[in-house]
Amino acid sequence: MRLRGASVRAGTTVLAALCVGASHVEGSQPGLTGDAIFELTRPSDPVLTPDGRQVAYVVTSADPGSDRTLSTIWLGSTVGSGRAREVVGSLWSDRSPRFSPDGRSLAWITRVDEFWEIRVRNLATRATRSLAVGSEPPGSIAWSPLGHSLAFTRRDAIPGGADASVELFVVPAGGGRVRRLLRDGSARGKIDLHTRLEWAPEGQAILVSLDPSDGEAGDTEIFEIEVTTGQARRLSDRRGPDEEPSVSPDGSFVAYTGYDAVDGHSGTPRLYVIERAGAGPPRLISRTVDAPVRHPAWSPDGRGIYAVIGEEGDRLAIFGLDGTARILEEQVEPAGLDPASPMFSVSRDSVQPRFAVVTSSPDHLPQVSVREPASAGVARALTMANSSLDTRSLGKVREVRADDRVRGWVLLPPDFEEGTRVSLVVDRRGGESGPPRRGFDLDRQILAGAGYAVLWARSPSEDPGALIQAVEAGGWVGSDRIFQLGGRAGGDGILARAPWGTAVTPGERRERIDGVVARFGAAESGGT
């Protein structure tokens, strides 16, 4: 990523890290195997209370008995001491945690048998209410500013087998009649199931991204929907998608992401700010950044905008309204089961704000980190037990450099000793569609646990041959023992290639990676 003329500073101080495992502990045993698919638990979708003193997040795991991926909701304190704990858990799926504006209640989406519903729980009394029960899962949910209502989207199947449409609803948080505000395909436009729902501070309007009926498909604009009447007012207007509205704390401005579509081609999403009253053109905020910008959220004091910068891995930054950008977190994990959830959360405390993200690296398991933008506070970790993975050592990552630039990374086996050479797996999953993930990848770790070094490029445009030569020059691998994972068949010097097919269930994932290890092992020993 290049930040042209930007003020960039990393190195914030960790206030809390709710860890899911560790990269190494004393007395650990090296190597992960395919069984780790059923042992690993992953956090995602962190959400802070408005005061920043608690964080809720989703934890996913694979159940070997049912061969399904399950999700529960955990809660941890960002101050004091103690462990994170599970607060919501069912036999199916719990996701999309959202704190009420006073932080006393938690709303989430859950599945019960064949039905989906929104539930609201008082965290002190544990009294729980069910809202908006239906056969289709809600997409996005959002509390009103005073906590009296919840807005949500959901598909509504049209009788007769026609395609389902997406609708916007409001329901009282204490229970009551569900009221529809907007129907997909109405005169006001189409709404996406996972669009961001942003209440205006006064609670009289909801901002969404709509595909207007008078525009081209995918040419979305920012609209403001009045809660009482359902009337829609357009705030943005150009050829190209405008999405993810975020209203400033005083309600005067709207930040959003979008780009100008030229001849039907996609562009790079950028960060804009427009006056909510509609006076004046939008201002480009991310002009110093040559990378996609997504998920904007205003700082509590209204002086800056948090956002994710995505290029060769995602970074969390805060933008000043003058266009300067400061990096706060170098590696942010993508959203989990909920596409509508942001990749981070910001507290509403303007004096001592905090943000929560899920971070990871190739040789460290994902963890929920809660930090302050300013470098203050004492590090503390609330550990969530991760079964036998706590006693395993992980492979260690090294940079692969050429021409004084980082061209890629290689993950070495956990018990690798300098001066030895091991077999190399070139990870080409994803082809030319985009760079491979730079964070924790369980499949790479399983291959490293089997004794392989795993190499992947920083960008699809990198020459794999040049990367292989750089790794060989480092003395880590043997030139006659090179394998390929995914990508196109062929390639000079490749001993064997394993295609990367689709795996739906955890059991299929284990069979796939175990099959890859067996295939490479057979080729190395001279088998078929």
Secondary structure, DSSP 8 states (H G I E B T S, - for coil): --BTT--------EEEEEEES-S--TT-EE---GGGGGT--EEEEEEE-TTSSEEEEEEEEEETTTTEEEEEEEEEESSSS---EEEE--SSEEEEEEE-TTSSEEEEEEEETTEEEEEEEETTT--EEEEEEESS-EEEEEE-TTSSEEEEEEEE--TTT---EEEEEEEETTS---EEEEETTBTTBEE-TT---EE-TTSSEEEEEEE-TTS-TT--EEEEEETTT--EEE---SSS-EEEEEE-TTSSEEEEEE---BTTB----EEEEEETT--S--EE--TTB-S-EEEEEE-TTSSEEEEEEESSSEEEEEEETTS-EEEEES-B----S-TTS-SEEE-S-SSS--EEEEEEETTEEEEEEEE-SSS-S---EEEE--GGGGGEE--EEEEEEETTEEEEEEEE-TT--TT--EEEEEE-TTTTSS----S--HHHHHHHHTT-EEEEESSTTS-HHHHHHHHHHTT-EEEEEEEEESS-S--TT-SEEE------SHHHHHHHHHHHHHHHHHHHTT--
